[in-house]
């Protein structure tokens, strides 16, 4: 194994595998793949130390396209493989790639438990609000009334909000970005990479074939400024083409206000990604278009003990205080007797 | 270990009457699930083992932690067979039964031999408890028990008297009464109190009142036997003539935990065991969780699927990945087992079988997961399967499971069962230097030929068809694996029809190749003859004793026991053909029999029992007699 004394200098190209990428033309996944390579290449992490673990679905083909170690596992279970790997190999950088069906439907249980343990891994959820690989059924994030082959009269399942779920599961890092805003996407991936603990990133990702333009309100340059709000730590929540709208607290609920007529910046909520309590992050995660602008950026970034650190510390402490166990002692740990 | 300074325990020299010597004895302690019968049984077992008897135990308890007191559903029992010779079963018929209440008497009396000793706690035979047990009349007062030697002892009263001046509440005092009964039985069979007194000191060292109360009542029970003439006889079971060495008592679940740690240690590799709590497998997780200073990473997962996922993830990273569960957990893990087969990663899957289907009989034993282990996955999905035949054999077979998993890059099932898991026997502690070493190799260099091939080919195989275990962190060997069909050699995703069939056959042949590296099937008895009794798993002891009894009668009967079930030893077909008839006793409706008939075209006959309990020796003996008529 290499013990790098100087940081390896990688380019995005070094992180591309020799496999032909097989997503549909125009799929948002291409952009995410490109930005991932761009985000990770300069970080000084050796390629062999990176592992991408995925479940099943379009997004889960991702590991095949990265020239790192990769594990394309089974539906919904990627966080479990990643947990076992990271817990036993804390030296590795582990990324989980999942989608709204994989991560929130069949794999919902593993997602919340990985997050609550705060394992040092990065979970990237490609949210396209649809099942792609099974050809277009509604997903746990599809909006009410979404018409698909399995919901011809419109879906009747209330959608999950991935970030609300992650915050409810005690996430220490929560962010949202979108496939087409490549700078924001790259920056968000880097922020996640730098976080110590589980980082959960929701990426709005367009499915050209089965759910095209579902995020148009948030990506169309002519309208998006009024529909999304970029979060900045310590800054007031301002948005809009003319930067004249903001979010104010009314009781326990947010409300959209227009600056002027006695309303000033001082009346607006200030973003605090480091708040100990997740109330603000949760409130922001509940803001949904068209009633509210949807927030992009880092909702929450706090520090808490990391699962594998504690697990391995318990082992190290036991060895330090009691000595490394010898098999002879283990075998004879119970009462013994001698037969002559 | 010096023990004499702990107590002034009565010694054998203090006895009035000479004890009668007997070869072997089976006793059962039974009472309410809150009465501490498992503890009394365990303590009796320890004392017997340390005295040098061979032992075999059968704990039997309800799935409910505390069913309503006094009811039939709440009865918990612990059976111990101890002997001055080699034994393999917890015994068929009871020589002595200790019944702490009417419900316990009612559910257990049928197992007591005619003329056997019955010790009852007569204080518990109140109108209310008799009613709860469904007795219309008090069996202690009519002649329904006249076929037994009945000793009615007021255990509640005597126990309370023993701790009378200790200012315990009646409830606290009553909690010790199992030790009064235990003390009495210690006297009856001439066991030393020392191991139990030592246990009391260890357990209750921080609680002097409880320590004192348990000590007093244990001794009071012993002295009651000695000084009153309530029981006119007592017995001695001399030491067994067993192989010299250092022994300890071990249950199957303990042996599995120890075997895993030993194998990982000798392979010089980290171990990661992820499990979800499930009866009767949880103790494996508990034991491993205590072994942190042996470097064990034990993880309690959020569910069964997560547990195996974590174990596979750890295996991908170069650890010994282990997951333990019971049948319902295996159902949930099936898809992930298929992934481990497809990715050809080493993995040890422990199935401590219990009564099924569904939730079934959580605390009772059964052998009905064999076909699930063989076939219970989508697609052609072969795995290796081994099965221990006794509690101590769990150590050897889990060691084998680890060896095969690593050596062949495959998931390996270990099929234990509830009887092996909780049953105990003496274990000859192995010398660490005598244990086999397991070789683990992680490549550090590429294996491509340099002529246009990739630098590293994850599915390039050796002559045994085994691929290399390259682990993350190794520069230059970066590769991707997954559940999609792989092109052989390169490991690239492939939908090619011919490649798929080639890979199906290759995976199957790799498992078949294991037969070249396991011992042949041994036979106890004549090399050919009238009847072969072949079994697998925890039925070994009952079959062994039944076959030996039949051999003593002059029958040409032999025993073979499969500890390797997939693949089976290479000579299995030959062994089967050397006998006129083949009998397959199983605690299922005929799963091994189906395999033997299918693979070897042998007209095997089944003896099948699915009652949540092990075979009695007599049941197998009767079937042998019937087949030889």
HADDOCK unambig.tbl for C-alpha pairs under 7 A between the chains (distance, minus, plus):
assign (segid A and resid 1 and name CA) (segid B and resid 473 and name CA) 6.55 0.50 0.50
assign (segid A and resid 1 and name CA) (segid B and resid 474 and name CA) 5.23 0.50 0.50
assign (segid A and resid 1 and name CA) (segid B and resid 475 and name CA) 6.48 0.50 0.50
assign (segid A and resid 2 and name CA) (segid B and resid 475 and name CA) 6.68 0.50 0.50
assign (segid A and resid 48 and name CA) (segid B and resid 472 and name CA) 6.04 0.50 0.50
assign (segid A and resid 48 and name CA) (segid B and resid 473 and name CA) 4.80 0.50 0.50
assign (segid A and resid 48 and name CA) (segid B and resid 474 and name CA) 5.83 0.50 0.50
assign (segid A and resid 48 and name CA) (segid B and resid 475 and name CA) 5.09 0.50 0.50
assign (segid A and resid 48 and name CA) (segid B and resid 478 and name CA) 6.00 0.50 0.50
assign (segid A and resid 49 and name CA) (segid B and resid 472 and name CA) 6.27 0.50 0.50
assign (segid A and resid 49 and name CA) (segid B and resid 473 and name CA) 4.76 0.50 0.50
assign (segid A and resid 63 and name CA) (segid B and resid 480 and name CA) 6.93 0.50 0.50
assign (segid A and resid 64 and name CA) (segid B and resid 480 and name CA) 6.06 0.50 0.50
assign (segid A and resid 67 and name CA) (segid B and resid 478 and name CA) 6.58 0.50 0.50
assign (segid A and resid 68 and name CA) (segid B and resid 478 and name CA) 5.18 0.50 0.50
assign (segid A and resid 68 and name CA) (segid B and resid 479 and name CA) 6.54 0.50 0.50
assign (segid A and resid 69 and name CA) (segid B and resid 472 and name CA) 6.00 0.50 0.50
assign (segid A and resid 69 and name CA) (segid B and resid 478 and name CA) 4.81 0.50 0.50
assign (segid A and resid 69 and name CA) (segid B and resid 479 and name CA) 5.05 0.50 0.50
assign (segid A and resid 69 and name CA) (segid B and resid 480 and name CA) 5.65 0.50 0.50
assign (segid A and resid 70 and name CA) (segid B and resid 479 and name CA) 6.32 0.50 0.50
assign (segid A and resid 70 and name CA) (segid B and resid 480 and name CA) 4.29 0.50 0.50
assign (segid A and resid 70 and name CA) (segid B and resid 481 and name CA) 6.30 0.50 0.50
assign (segid A and resid 71 and name CA) (segid B and resid 480 and name CA) 5.64 0.50 0.50
assign (segid A and resid 71 and name CA) (segid B and resid 481 and name CA) 5.08 0.50 0.50
assign (segid A and resid 71 and name CA) (segid B and resid 482 and name CA) 5.42 0.50 0.50
assign (segid A and resid 72 and name CA) (segid B and resid 481 and name CA) 6.18 0.50 0.50
assign (segid A and resid 72 and name CA) (segid B and resid 482 and name CA) 4.25 0.50 0.50
assign (segid A and resid 72 and name CA) (segid B and resid 483 and name CA) 6.56 0.50 0.50
assign (segid A and resid 73 and name CA) (segid B and resid 482 and name CA) 5.34 0.50 0.50
assign (segid A and resid 73 and name CA) (segid B and resid 483 and name CA) 5.95 0.50 0.50
assign (segid A and resid 74 and name CA) (segid B and resid 483 and name CA) 6.85 0.50 0.50
assign (segid A and resid 77 and name CA) (segid B and resid 306 and name CA) 6.97 0.50 0.50
assign (segid A and resid 77 and name CA) (segid B and resid 309 and name CA) 6.90 0.50 0.50
assign (segid A and resid 80 and name CA) (segid B and resid 306 and name CA) 5.04 0.50 0.50
assign (segid A and resid 80 and name CA) (segid B and resid 309 and name CA) 4.90 0.50 0.50
assign (segid A and resid 80 and name CA) (segid B and resid 310 and name CA) 5.00 0.50 0.50
assign (segid A and resid 81 and name CA) (segid B and resid 309 and name CA) 4.69 0.50 0.50
assign (segid A and resid 81 and name CA) (segid B and resid 310 and name CA) 4.77 0.50 0.50
assign (segid A and resid 81 and name CA) (segid B and resid 312 and name CA) 6.27 0.50 0.50
assign (segid A and resid 81 and name CA) (segid B and resid 313 and name CA) 4.06 0.50 0.50
assign (segid A and resid 82 and name CA) (segid B and resid 313 and name CA) 5.99 0.50 0.50
assign (segid A and resid 83 and name CA) (segid B and resid 310 and name CA) 5.83 0.50 0.50
assign (segid A and resid 84 and name CA) (segid B and resid 310 and name CA) 3.75 0.50 0.50
assign (segid A and resid 84 and name CA) (segid B and resid 311 and name CA) 5.90 0.50 0.50
assign (segid A and resid 84 and name CA) (segid B and resid 313 and name CA) 4.65 0.50 0.50
assign (segid A and resid 84 and name CA) (segid B and resid 314 and name CA) 4.59 0.50 0.50
assign (segid A and resid 85 and name CA) (segid B and resid 310 and name CA) 6.94 0.50 0.50
assign (segid A and resid 85 and name CA) (segid B and resid 313 and name CA) 4.49 0.50 0.50
assign (segid A and resid 85 and name CA) (segid B and resid 314 and name CA) 4.42 0.50 0.50
assign (segid A and resid 85 and name CA) (segid B and resid 316 and name CA) 6.89 0.50 0.50
assign (segid A and resid 85 and name CA) (segid B and resid 317 and name CA) 5.56 0.50 0.50
assign (segid A and resid 88 and name CA) (segid B and resid 314 and name CA) 5.86 0.50 0.50
assign (segid A and resid 89 and name CA) (segid B and resid 317 and name CA) 6.42 0.50 0.50
assign (segid A and resid 110 and name CA) (segid B and resid 306 and name CA) 6.85 0.50 0.50
assign (segid A and resid 113 and name CA) (segid B and resid 302 and name CA) 6.72 0.50 0.50
assign (segid A and resid 315 and name CA) (segid B and resid 292 and name CA) 4.90 0.50 0.50
assign (segid A and resid 315 and name CA) (segid B and resid 293 and name CA) 5.86 0.50 0.50
assign (segid A and resid 315 and name CA) (segid B and resid 295 and name CA) 6.08 0.50 0.50
assign (segid A and resid 318 and name CA) (segid B and resid 292 and name CA) 6.16 0.50 0.50
assign (segid A and resid 318 and name CA) (segid B and resid 293 and name CA) 4.96 0.50 0.50
assign (segid A and resid 319 and name CA) (segid B and resid 293 and name CA) 4.57 0.50 0.50
assign (segid A and resid 323 and name CA) (segid B and resid 293 and name CA) 6.85 0.50 0.50
assign (segid A and resid 324 and name CA) (segid B and resid 293 and name CA) 5.30 0.50 0.50
assign (segid A and resid 324 and name CA) (segid B and resid 294 and name CA) 6.02 0.50 0.50
assign (segid A and resid 325 and name CA) (segid B and resid 293 and name CA) 5.33 0.50 0.50
assign (segid A and resid 325 and name CA) (segid B and resid 294 and name CA) 4.72 0.50 0.50
assign (segid A and resid 327 and name CA) (segid B and resid 262 and name CA) 6.49 0.50 0.50
assign (segid A and resid 327 and name CA) (segid B and resid 432 and name CA) 6.93 0.50 0.50
assign (segid A and resid 328 and name CA) (segid B and resid 432 and name CA) 6.73 0.50 0.50
assign (segid A and resid 331 and name CA) (segid B and resid 429 and name CA) 6.56 0.50 0.50
assign (segid A and resid 334 and name CA) (segid B and resid 248 and name CA) 6.62 0.50 0.50
assign (segid A and resid 335 and name CA) (segid B and resid 248 and name CA) 6.09 0.50 0.50
assign (segid A and resid 336 and name CA) (segid B and resid 246 and name CA) 6.59 0.50 0.50
assign (segid A and resid 336 and name CA) (segid B and resid 247 and name CA) 5.37 0.50 0.50
assign (segid A and resid 336 and name CA) (segid B and resid 248 and name CA) 4.52 0.50 0.50
assign (segid A and resid 337 and name CA) (segid B and resid 50 and name CA) 5.65 0.50 0.50
assign (segid A and resid 337 and name CA) (segid B and resid 246 and name CA) 5.68 0.50 0.50
assign (segid A and resid 337 and name CA) (segid B and resid 247 and name CA) 5.27 0.50 0.50
assign (segid A and resid 337 and name CA) (segid B and resid 248 and name CA) 6.41 0.50 0.50
assign (segid A and resid 338 and name CA) (segid B and resid 245 and name CA) 5.72 0.50 0.50
assign (segid A and resid 338 and name CA) (segid B and resid 246 and name CA) 4.46 0.50 0.50
assign (segid A and resid 338 and name CA) (segid B and resid 247 and name CA) 6.05 0.50 0.50
assign (segid A and resid 339 and name CA) (segid B and resid 244 and name CA) 4.71 0.50 0.50
assign (segid A and resid 339 and name CA) (segid B and resid 245 and name CA) 5.28 0.50 0.50
assign (segid A and resid 339 and name CA) (segid B and resid 246 and name CA) 6.29 0.50 0.50
assign (segid A and resid 340 and name CA) (segid B and resid 244 and name CA) 4.91 0.50 0.50
assign (segid A and resid 340 and name CA) (segid B and resid 245 and name CA) 6.49 0.50 0.50
